[in-house]
Structure formats: structure tokens, C-alpha cells
Amino acid sequence: MVHIFANGQILESGGPEIATRLEETGYSAWVEEEQRAAPTIAARPVVDDPFFSDGLL
């Protein structure tokens, strides 16, 4: 089973033919131009954890 994910959503699911199509066309067959330019992952804030201790640092 192959799933095409973009912007946090499953756009299509299928068998090996989906993987072949993805290799041939990239995500352009599923995602519009403006979506390709948009950031997909929000940056996580850095949190100072007083309980975290790593002896290797």
C-alpha cells in the first residue's frame, strides 16, 4: 500500500502504480504550484527543560 501525503493529508492511496507515477512526475501531479511553495512544517519552539540531563553534553 502506498500513500501520497502532502500538507499533512493523504491525497491518494494505491498500489505500486502510485509509487511509479510519483517517481515519474514527482508531487506535481497531486499538489498545486502555490502549495509546493508553502512551508509544510511549523518550527517547534526551543524549550529549556530543567529535568533533562544528558551526560554526553
Distance bins in CASP14 RR format, pairs under 12 A and 6 or more apart:
PFRMAT RR
TARGET T0000
AUTHOR 0000-0000-0000
RMODE 2
METHOD distances of the structure
MODEL  1
1 10 0 0 0 0 0 1 0 0 0 0 0
1 12 0 0 0 0 0 1 0 0 0 0 0
1 13 1 0 0 1 0 0 0 0 0 0 0
1 14 1 0 0 1 0 0 0 0 0 0 0
1 15 1 0 0 1 0 0 0 0 0 0 0
1 16 0 0 0 0 1 0 0 0 0 0 0
1 17 0 0 0 0 0 1 0 0 0 0 0
1 18 0 0 0 0 1 0 0 0 0 0 0
1 19 0 0 0 0 0 1 0 0 0 0 0
2 10 0 0 0 0 0 1 0 0 0 0 0
2 11 0 0 0 0 0 1 0 0 0 0 0
2 12 0 0 0 0 1 0 0 0 0 0 0
2 13 1 0 0 1 0 0 0 0 0 0 0
2 14 1 0 1 0 0 0 0 0 0 0 0
2 15 1 0 1 0 0 0 0 0 0 0 0
2 16 1 0 0 1 0 0 0 0 0 0 0
2 17 0 0 0 0 1 0 0 0 0 0 0
2 18 1 0 1 0 0 0 0 0 0 0 0
2 19 1 0 1 0 0 0 0 0 0 0 0
2 20 0 0 0 0 1 0 0 0 0 0 0
2 21 0 0 0 0 1 0 0 0 0 0 0
2 22 1 0 0 1 0 0 0 0 0 0 0
2 23 0 0 0 0 0 1 0 0 0 0 0
3 9 0 0 0 0 0 1 0 0 0 0 0
3 10 1 0 1 0 0 0 0 0 0 0 0
3 11 0 0 0 0 1 0 0 0 0 0 0
3 12 1 0 0 1 0 0 0 0 0 0 0
3 13 1 0 1 0 0 0 0 0 0 0 0
3 14 1 0 0 1 0 0 0 0 0 0 0
3 15 0 0 0 0 1 0 0 0 0 0 0
3 18 0 0 0 0 1 0 0 0 0 0 0
3 19 0 0 0 0 0 1 0 0 0 0 0
3 22 0 0 0 0 0 1 0 0 0 0 0
3 30 0 0 0 0 0 1 0 0 0 0 0
4 10 1 0 0 1 0 0 0 0 0 0 0
4 11 1 0 1 0 0 0 0 0 0 0 0
4 12 1 0 1 0 0 0 0 0 0 0 0
4 13 1 0 0 1 0 0 0 0 0 0 0
4 14 0 0 0 0 1 0 0 0 0 0 0
4 15 0 0 0 0 0 1 0 0 0 0 0
4 17 0 0 0 0 0 1 0 0 0 0 0
4 18 1 0 0 1 0 0 0 0 0 0 0
4 19 0 0 0 0 1 0 0 0 0 0 0
4 21 0 0 0 0 1 0 0 0 0 0 0
4 22 1 0 0 1 0 0 0 0 0 0 0
4 23 0 0 0 0 0 1 0 0 0 0 0
4 25 0 0 0 0 0 1 0 0 0 0 0
4 26 0 0 0 0 1 0 0 0 0 0 0
4 27 1 0 0 1 0 0 0 0 0 0 0
4 28 0 0 0 0 0 1 0 0 0 0 0
4 29 0 0 0 0 1 0 0 0 0 0 0
4 30 1 0 1 0 0 0 0 0 0 0 0
4 31 0 0 0 0 1 0 0 0 0 0 0
5 11 1 0 0 1 0 0 0 0 0 0 0
5 12 0 0 0 0 1 0 0 0 0 0 0
5 13 0 0 0 0 0 1 0 0 0 0 0
5 18 0 0 0 0 0 1 0 0 0 0 0
5 22 0 0 0 0 0 1 0 0 0 0 0
5 27 0 0 0 0 1 0 0 0 0 0 0
5 30 0 0 0 0 1 0 0 0 0 0 0
5 31 0 0 0 0 0 1 0 0 0 0 0
5 40 0 0 0 0 1 0 0 0 0 0 0
6 12 0 0 0 0 1 0 0 0 0 0 0
6 22 0 0 0 0 0 1 0 0 0 0 0
6 26 0 0 0 0 0 1 0 0 0 0 0
6 27 1 0 0 1 0 0 0 0 0 0 0
6 28 0 0 0 0 0 1 0 0 0 0 0
6 29 0 0 0 0 0 1 0 0 0 0 0
6 30 1 0 1 0 0 0 0 0 0 0 0
6 31 1 0 1 0 0 0 0 0 0 0 0
6 32 0 0 0 0 1 0 0 0 0 0 0
6 35 1 0 0 1 0 0 0 0 0 0 0
6 36 0 0 0 0 1 0 0 0 0 0 0
6 38 0 0 0 0 0 1 0 0 0 0 0
6 40 1 0 0 1 0 0 0 0 0 0 0
7 27 0 0 0 0 0 1 0 0 0 0 0
7 30 0 0 0 0 0 1 0 0 0 0 0
7 31 1 0 0 1 0 0 0 0 0 0 0
7 32 0 0 0 0 0 1 0 0 0 0 0
7 34 0 0 0 0 0 1 0 0 0 0 0
7 35 1 0 0 1 0 0 0 0 0 0 0
7 36 0 0 0 0 1 0 0 0 0 0 0
7 37 0 0 0 0 0 1 0 0 0 0 0
7 38 1 0 0 1 0 0 0 0 0 0 0
7 39 0 0 0 0 1 0 0 0 0 0 0
7 40 1 0 1 0 0 0 0 0 0 0 0
7 41 0 0 0 0 0 1 0 0 0 0 0
7 42 0 0 0 0 0 1 0 0 0 0 0
8 31 0 0 0 0 0 1 0 0 0 0 0
8 35 0 0 0 0 0 1 0 0 0 0 0
8 38 0 0 0 0 0 1 0 0 0 0 0
8 40 1 0 0 1 0 0 0 0 0 0 0
8 41 0 0 0 0 1 0 0 0 0 0 0
8 42 0 0 0 0 0 1 0 0 0 0 0
9 30 0 0 0 0 0 1 0 0 0 0 0
9 31 0 0 0 0 0 1 0 0 0 0 0
9 35 0 0 0 0 0 1 0 0 0 0 0
9 40 0 0 0 0 0 1 0 0 0 0 0
10 18 0 0 0 0 0 1 0 0 0 0 0
10 30 0 0 0 0 0 1 0 0 0 0 0
11 18 0 0 0 0 0 1 0 0 0 0 0
11 21 0 0 0 0 0 1 0 0 0 0 0
11 22 0 0 0 0 0 1 0 0 0 0 0
11 27 0 0 0 0 1 0 0 0 0 0 0
11 29 0 0 0 0 1 0 0 0 0 0 0
11 30 1 0 1 0 0 0 0 0 0 0 0
11 31 1 0 0 1 0 0 0 0 0 0 0
11 32 0 0 0 0 0 1 0 0 0 0 0
11 35 0 0 0 0 0 1 0 0 0 0 0
12 18 1 0 0 1 0 0 0 0 0 0 0
12 19 0 0 0 0 0 1 0 0 0 0 0
12 21 0 0 0 0 1 0 0 0 0 0 0
12 22 0 0 0 0 1 0 0 0 0 0 0
12 27 0 0 0 0 0 1 0 0 0 0 0
12 29 0 0 0 0 1 0 0 0 0 0 0
12 30 1 0 0 1 0 0 0 0 0 0 0
12 31 0 0 0 0 0 1 0 0 0 0 0
13 19 0 0 0 0 0 1 0 0 0 0 0
13 30 0 0 0 0 0 1 0 0 0 0 0
14 20 0 0 0 0 0 1 0 0 0 0 0
14 21 0 0 0 0 1 0 0 0 0 0 0
14 22 0 0 0 0 0 1 0 0 0 0 0
15 21 0 0 0 0 0 1 0 0 0 0 0
15 22 0 0 0 0 0 1 0 0 0 0 0
16 22 0 0 0 0 0 1 0 0 0 0 0
16 23 0 0 0 0 0 1 0 0 0 0 0
17 23 0 0 0 0 0 1 0 0 0 0 0
17 24 0 0 0 0 0 1 0 0 0 0 0
18 24 0 0 0 0 0 1 0 0 0 0 0
18 25 0 0 0 0 0 1 0 0 0 0 0
18 26 0 0 0 0 0 1 0 0 0 0 0
18 27 0 0 0 0 0 1 0 0 0 0 0
18 29 0 0 0 0 1 0 0 0 0 0 0
18 30 0 0 0 0 1 0 0 0 0 0 0
19 25 0 0 0 0 0 1 0 0 0 0 0
19 26 0 0 0 0 0 1 0 0 0 0 0
20 26 0 0 0 0 0 1 0 0 0 0 0
20 29 0 0 0 0 0 1 0 0 0 0 0
21 27 0 0 0 0 0 1 0 0 0 0 0
21 28 0 0 0 0 0 1 0 0 0 0 0
21 29 1 0 0 1 0 0 0 0 0 0 0
21 30 0 0 0 0 1 0 0 0 0 0 0
22 28 0 0 0 0 1 0 0 0 0 0 0
22 29 1 0 0 1 0 0 0 0 0 0 0
22 30 0 0 0 0 1 0 0 0 0 0 0
22 31 0 0 0 0 0 1 0 0 0 0 0
23 29 0 0 0 0 0 1 0 0 0 0 0
25 31 0 0 0 0 0 1 0 0 0 0 0
26 36 0 0 0 0 0 1 0 0 0 0 0
27 33 0 0 0 0 0 1 0 0 0 0 0
27 35 0 0 0 0 1 0 0 0 0 0 0
27 36 1 0 0 1 0 0 0 0 0 0 0
27 40 0 0 0 0 0 1 0 0 0 0 0
28 35 0 0 0 0 0 1 0 0 0 0 0
28 36 1 0 0 1 0 0 0 0 0 0 0
29 36 0 0 0 0 0 1 0 0 0 0 0
30 36 0 0 0 0 0 1 0 0 0 0 0
31 37 0 0 0 0 1 0 0 0 0 0 0
31 38 0 0 0 0 1 0 0 0 0 0 0
31 40 0 0 0 0 0 1 0 0 0 0 0
32 38 0 0 0 0 1 0 0 0 0 0 0
46 52 0 0 0 0 0 1 0 0 0 0 0
END
